[in-house]
């Protein structure tokens, strides 16, 4: 993974530490699936409320990511 992408993921992971109590460009895609935009990247993640856990599922450049709702 290129250093810049790694930096983006680290920054987003830090931001998501307080999810869902944050204000960011986040869109709900499914019952527990979300997308956050960070620059030219789109990060798909799952929020497991019962476990208070965030799982980063996919990181891709805008336009290349495939959204599967669910």
Secondary structure as GFF3:
##gff-version 3
##sequence-region A 1 70
A	DSSP	alpha_helix	3	15	.	.	.	ID=ss1
A	DSSP	three_ten_helix	16	18	.	.	.	ID=ss2
A	DSSP	beta_strand	26	28	.	.	.	ID=ss3
A	DSSP	beta_strand	33	38	.	.	.	ID=ss4
A	DSSP	beta_strand	41	48	.	.	.	ID=ss5
A	DSSP	three_ten_helix	49	51	.	.	.	ID=ss6
A	DSSP	beta_strand	53	61	.	.	.	ID=ss7
###
